[in-house]
């Protein structure tokens, strides 16, 4: 229920005059509600006033008043409880029992505590009163054992508790800085100790489950615990924290190099969530195990991010991401940059610098932002993650352009042109295969898929001068595989064997589709046998300047669909030529799609489909 609010005389200042702490209002005051926070004046904020590293606060400043004014501060029968952060600004379900909805208490506390030329809410009494109300509700949501709920009342949440400890610790630091709300601070300290005890308990099967899952959530909780123990020192708890770091180092990272999320790999969660949280933990503890884990992950990441030769960015092997669908990263990422805190590992792991925006380029984007005369746009509801600004005070250690170039040059498939690398994880018998030959780089996955989004089998084909040419999608209609009776073999837990470094045989568990993969120095052959008619599917990444022609002369313009009865198609991109042939003349279709990559959106997915009677060989040859 959305409660209409109005400004009344019983505000924070009035309460202070009466000897009451904000949020501990008299009954008439609570019945009427707290004063509203004033909106920004016309034309604010002025982009030129922000320090470069704090520009990310601007969008939050624009929404601060409306978000704060949506906090329930009126007692209306049947309405939401006092202190609930209504309005649907952050996390779902937007319900009073979901403690994650309250995480913006950190945001409110930061604006209250920090004096900036662009921050009119510094020491704002209306803001403080509503912050206190939100804290009252947030702290009351803590379960007796120290955990917090997210999806149902009383739930013991791994994520809600882990991230919550971090945000509440940062809120405590801000309130101490402002010397505000002493009674609430004392309550908050007790709540944090209780939360840390629950989170660091090795017998807590919610967090320290077997097998270990959702690494990002657990590490967030340990990082928040570390900050809490900096604010509330306790040697016994600190010893427990170090034990949990050792546990994470032993169980949270696959032998392949990725972090379990939940039990497979996920590009987004590993790089944009897990690594920043681990960087915060490192900044608080300087534990060297965290550097070792990052070095191992950086090596893994280097096999899965495909560098475009023009330097515009990366396509990712996202077909094997089990939770999200981040398919690319631009070379230069403007603020807000969710991954930036992870750059604190770059001095210790220089090769990790390949994946971050270069220092000079970040500075240029910030200069351009400050010079932009357009008003600062308001953040959309739900796209308001407090992590963006919570990480800002830590700064960044981005690589220079030259250091980034050196790190990119050290990527496995750029440093060497002939290897077969198979990374294995016993959980689900997962195999991640990477094959580099002089004229190509291939990725594939076999074994038990750890999420429905994962598409197994062949995943990508990259060429040294053409870049990514084939890029499997997370859909049955966009994967690189064989579709039979409406289902792709890539949707199965494919069973593979490896007769040699140049050959792979794999099949669906029911044997309905079998494939033999043969890899040459400049070619890949897929020999498919199905128990009934099927369609071979190849997701191509095409660019506007490409020449795409079926061998019968049918030209396929960029962004259009064409059908031809033929046995091959040729793609020319600059000096590179990619030829795809198939056994026998068949009616093949190249379908365009709406999926584009990178900021320039010049790379578009087009899916080649070749129907057959159950037996087909396709060969991809590269030249140039």
N, C-alpha and C positions, 0 to 999 in steps of 0.2 A: 504494500500500500504506500503510495506517495503522499506524504503529509505536507500540506501547505504551511509555510512558515512565515512569521512576520516579526518585525523588529519590535522589541518591548523594552521597558525600563529595567527589567531584572537581568541585566547582562553581567559579563565577567567583572566589569568595574564596579557595578552596584553590589555584586556579591562580595568583592574584596572590601568594600566600604562597610559591609555588614559583618565582617570577620569570617566569611565563608570562603573556602577554596573554590576556584572555578570548577564546575562539574558537581559540586556538592550544594546544589541550589535549594532554596526553600521550596516547599510544595507549590505555592502560587507561581514562583518563577519557572519551575519545570513544567507546570501545566501550560504556561504561556509560550515558553521557548526561549532560546538564547538569541542575542543579537546576530544579525546577518553580517557576514564579512563583506566589506565594500568591494565592488567590482573595480577593475583597473580603470584608470582615467583614459579618456580618448587618446589614441595614438601610442599608448604604452603596450609593450615595452619598447624601448629604444635599443635596437640591435647593437649599436656602437658602444653601449655601456658594459657589455658582457666581456669578461676575460675569455680568451679563446677556449680554454678547457671547461668553461661553465656555460657555454652557449646552449648546451643540452637542457639547461634549466628553463629556457625561455618558453617552450611549449607547456611545461608544467605550471609556470607562472600564469599563463593565460587561463588555464582551467582551475586554478586554485580556489578562487571565490565560489564559482558554481559547484565545484566538488565538495568544498567545505560546507556550503550552505545546504547541501543535501543530507548532511548528518541529522539524524532525528533527535530533536531536543524538545519535543512536545509530548506530553503524556496524553494520548488520545486512545480511548478504549477501542481495542481491535486493531490498533495500528502497530507499526514496527517498534521495537524496543528502543528506549533512550540510548543514544550513542551509536546506533547502527549507521554505518556509512552507506546510505541509500543512493539511488540514482543510477546504479549499474555501471559505475566508473571502472571497476577493476574486479576481475575474476567472476566466474559463474560456478554454481548457481548464486545469484545475487539475493541471498537469503541471510537472515540474522544469525543462523547457526554456523555459517561459513566464515571461519576466522581469517581466511585469506583476503576477504573483502576489506578487512580493516588494516591491511598492510600500509596503506597510505598515511597512517599516523606518522610514519617516518617523514614523509613529504611535508606534512603540516609542521612538524617539529623543526625541520631544516629551515623552512622559510621564517619561522618565528625566531630562530636562534641566530641566524646569520645576517649580518648587516652588509648590504650591497647597495650601490647607487640605484640599481634597477629594481630593488625589492621593497615595495611599500608596505609589506606585511611584517617587517621586522618589529618585534615587540608589540604586535597588534593584539589588543585584549580580546576582541571578538574571536580571532583565530585561536587564541589560547583556550578560551572557554570551550569552543567546539572540539578542539584537540583533546581536551581533558574528558569531554563526554565520550569521544570515540575510544579513548584509552580505557575508560571505565567499562565499556561494553567488551572491548577486546580482551582485557584481563579477566573479565568474568567468564569468558568462554573457555578458559583453560580447564581441562579435566583434572580430577583429583590427583592423577598420577603424574601430571606435568605436561601432558600432550595437548594438542589443539585439534579440533575437528575441521573438516572441509566439506565433505559431501553429505553428511548426515549428523544430526545432533549426537554429541558424545563420541563420535568417531575418534580413533587415535591415529592421526594422520602423520605420515612420514614427511610429506612435502610441507603441509601446513605448519607442522611443528618446527621443521628445519629452517625454512625461510623465515618463519615467524620469530624465532630466537634472534636471527640476524637483524631484522627490522626493529625489533624491540630494543636490542642492545644499542643500535644506532640512535634510536629515539631517546634512550636514557642519556647517551653522550650529549645530544643536543640540549636536552633539558638541564643537564648539569652545566653546560656552557652558558645557558641563559639564566641559570639559578632560578628556575621556574618550577612550580608545582611540587614543592618538597614532600607533601604527603603522598602524592601519586608516585613520585620517584621512589620513595621507600617501598611502596606496594610493588612497583615494577621490579625493584631489585629482588624481592622475594620470589616473584613470579619467574624471573630469569633463572635464579638458582634452581628452582624446581624444574624448569624446562630443561636446563643443562643436565641435571641429574638423570632425568628420564632419557635424554638423547644419548648420553655417553655410557649408559648402562649396557655392558656387553651381553647381558641376558635379555635385552629388549629385542624381541623377535620381529617387531614392526619395522625397526630401522635396520637391525643387523640380521636380516633374513637369510635363509639357506634354501636355494642358492641366492647369492647376493644380487639385488636388483636396484634399478633406479639410482645409479651412482650420483647423479647430479643432486638429487634431493639429500642424500646422506652427507655429501661433502658440504652442501650449504649449511646443514645443521652443525657440522663440526666447525666450519668457519665462523658461524654465528656464536658458537660456544667459545671459540678462541677470543673473539672480541669481547664477549661477556666477561671472560676471565682476565682480560686486560683492565676492564672497568671494576671488576669485583675479584681481586686476586685470591686464589685458593690453591695451594700446592697440591693437595690430594686430587682436586678436580683436574688440575693441569696434567697430572700424571695419567689420569684416565684419558684425557684428550690425546696425549701422545700415543697411548695404546690404540686408540681408534684410528689414528693416522696410519699406524703400522697395519692395522686390519684392512684399511682401504687399499694400501699399497699391495697387500698380498692377494686380496679377493676381488677388487673392483675393476681390474683391468684384464682384458682378455690377453692370452698369449699372442694373439694377432696384433695387439697394440691399441685397440679401441677400448672405451669404457662402457661397461654394460648399462644399457638404457632401453628397455629393462634388462634383457639378456642378450640382445644383439647389438648392432652398432647403429648410431644415428648421427649423421653429419651435423645437424643443427644442435642437438642437445649436447653433443660432445664438445663442439668448438664454441658455441655461443652461450651455453649455460654452465656446463661442467667446468671447463677450463677457467672462466672468470672466477667462479666460486673457489676453485683450487688456488688461483692466484691470490685471492684475498686471504685464504688460509695460510699460504706461504708468507705473505707480508706480515701476518700476525705471529707466525711461529718460526720462520726460516728453516723449516724441517727439510733436509736434503732429499728425503724420499720423494717429495713432491716434484723436485727437479728431475729426478730419474724417471718418474712417471711421465712427465711432460716430454722428455727426450724420446721415450719409447712411442708416445702418441704422435709426436711430430714426424717420426719416421713412417708410421702407419699412414698418417694423413697425406704424406707425400705421394703415396701410391694411388690415392683416391680423388685427388684434385687435379683436373686436367687443364694445363695451362694453354690458353689460346695464343698462337704465335704472334698476333698483333699486339699483345700486351694488355688487352682490354679486360682480362680477368680469367676466371676459372669456371669450368663446368664440373660438377661433382658427380661421383658415382652414387647418386641418391636412390637408385633403384633398390639398393640394399639397406636404405635407412628404414628402420622399423617403426618410427613414430611420425616423422615430419617429411616435408617435401621440398627442402631447400636444394634447388637444382643448379645454382650458380652463385658465384661471388664476384662482384665487380672488383677491379684492381684497386680502385679508390672508393672507399666507403665514407660518405660524409656522416657527421653526427645526426642522429644518435647511432652509435656503433656498439652493438651488444657484445662484441667480442673483445673490445679494446683493453679491458683489464687484464686479459690473458697475456698482453704484451709484456707484462712484468717478468715473464719467463725468458724473454728474448736475450737479455744479456748472458744468461747461463746456457741457453739453447739457441745459438745464433740461427740455425737452420729453420727454427720456428718462425723467424721473421719473414719468411717467404709469403706467409698467409695474411699479413697485416698491411694496412695502408702505410706507405712510407711517410716518414716524419714531414718531409717537405710538402708532400701532396696533402696531408691532413691540414697543415698550416694554410695551404692555398684554399682549401674548401672552407675553412673558417674565415679567412679574409673575405671570400666571396659572400659568405652568409652575412657577415657584418655590413657589407656594402649594399646588400639587397634592400631596395626601398619598400618592398612588399611588407604588409603586416605579418607578424608572427602568427602562423595558423594555430588554432586550438587543436589539441590532441583529440582524436576520436575516442569515444567511450570504449573501454576494454583494451585499447592500444595505449595504455598509460603505465606500463611496467615501472614500478619504483626502482627497480634494479639499475635503470639507466642513470639516474641521478645519485643513487646510493653508492655507485662505484666511482663517481666523479672525484671525490676528495682524495682518492688514492693516486690520481694522476695516471701517467702512462709512460712506457719506455719503448716507443715505436722505433723500428729500424730506419736508418737513413736509406735513401734510394740506392746508393752503392751497396750497402749491406744487404738490402732486399734482393738486388740483382744477383749477388753472390749466393744467397740462400736458394733462389730459384734455380740457378745453374747447378746446384747440388742435389736437385730432385732426382730420385732413382732413375726415372725414365728419360731424363735429360742428360744425366751424367754417364749412363751406360746405354748401349743399344742392343744388348743381347743378354737376356736373363729370363728365367722362369722362376717365379716366386710364388710359393703356395703357403698361405698363412692359415693355420688350423686352430680351431677351438673345439675341445671335446664336448662342450655343452651343445647338444643337438648335432654333433658331428659337422660343424660348420667349416667349409673350405672357401677361402677367398683366393682366387687365382689371378696372378698378374704376369703377363707374358710380353716381353719387349723383344722385338726383332728390328733390323735396320729400317724396314719400311712401315712399321706399325707398333702400336701398343694396345693390348687387349686386356679387358677385365672380365671376370666371371665369378659366379657364386654357386655353390652346391651345398646340399645338406638341408638341415631343418630350418625353415624360415621362422624368424622370431617375431613376426608380425604379419598381418594380412597385406600390408602395403608392400612388403618385400617381394621383388620379382627375381626369380632365380635364373640360372643359365647364363648365357652370354650377356654382358652388360654394357660395354662400350668399346669403341674402336677409335683410336687417336692416331693422327699422322703428323710427322715432324713439321711439315710446312702447311698442311691444310687444317690442322687442329682436330677437334672432335668431329667425326663424320657420322658415327652411329652412337646413339645415346638412348639407352633403355629407359622407359618411363615406368611409373609405379602403377600402371593400369594394364588390364588384360588386352586392351586395344592399342597399347603403345609400347609393350615390352618387345624385346628382341627374342622371338621364339616361334613356336608352332602352335596354332590355334586349331583345336579339334572339338567338334560338337559344342562350340561356344565357349570353351575353356582353353586357356593357354597352358602349355607345359610349365611355363615360368611360375604359375600359381601353385605348383606342386613342390614337395620336398625332394628335389632331384637327387638321384643316387648316382655317384660318379666313380669312375676308376681311371687311373692314369698310366697307360701302357708305356709312355715315354714323355719326355719334356715337350714334344711337339704334337702330342695326341691325347685327347680326352674322350672317353665314352661316358655318356650319361643317359638316364632314362627316368620316366615317371615311375612312381612306386607300383602302379598297376600294369606297367609295361605297354601302355597304349601309345606312347611316343618314345622313340629311341633316337639319339643323335650321336654322331661321331664327328668330333671337331679335330681338324688337321691344320696345324699352323706352320706356315712357311716364312721365309724371310720377308716377303712382300705380299703374302696372301693368307686368307683364312677360308677354309672349306667347311661347310656344315652339311653333312649327309644325314637326312632325316628319313626315318621309317615310322609310319603311323598305321594303326590297325584299321583306319578308315580314311576317307577324304579329309583333307586338312588345308590350312593356309599358312604359308610361310610369311613372317612379318618382320620387317626391318625398319626401325625408327631412325630416319636420316635427319641430320642437322644441316640445313641448307642456308645459304646466304644470298643476298640480292644479286651479287655479281657472278654467281655460279652459272655455268652452262650445263643444263641437264637434258639429256637426249636419250630416248629409247633407240635401239639399233635400227628400227624401221624408219627413223627420221622424225618421230613425234617429239616435239620440243615441249618441255614442261616449264612454263614460266614460274618464277618464284611466287609462292603463295597461292598457287592454283593446283587443281587436281586434273590428272590426265590418265587415260587408260589406253593400253596398247597390247596387241597380240604379238609377243616377241620373246626373246630369250636373253636379253641383257639391257642394262641401262648404264650410261656413262655420265660421271660428274666431273667437270673441270673447274678447278678453283686455283687461279693463278698458275703456277708452274706444276701444280699437283693434279693427277688424274686418278679418280677412283672408279673402277669398273666392277659392276656386279652382274654376274651371269648365273643362269639357272638351267637345269637340264630340260631340254625340249621347249618348243614354242608354246607359250601359255598366255592367257589373258591376264596381264598384271596391271595393277592400279597404283599410282602414286597419289596418296591423299594428303592434302595440306591440313594443318591444324591451327589452332589459335595460340599454341604454346610457343613463346619466344623467350630468348635468354639475354641476359646482361642489359645494362642500362640503355644501350643503343638499340636494343630489340631487333638487331639485324639477323640474328640466328633463329630460324624457325623450324620446328619439328614437322617433317613430312613423313608419312608412314607408307613404305612400299609393301604391298600385299600380293602374294603369288599363290593362287589356289592350285592344288594338285590332288592326285588320286590316292595319296598315302606314301609316295616315295619321291623325294626331291633332293638334289644337291645344289646348293648355292655357293658361289665362290666370290669373295671380295678380294680384288687385286688393287694394289697401290703402286703408283709411280710418281716420280718427280720430287 
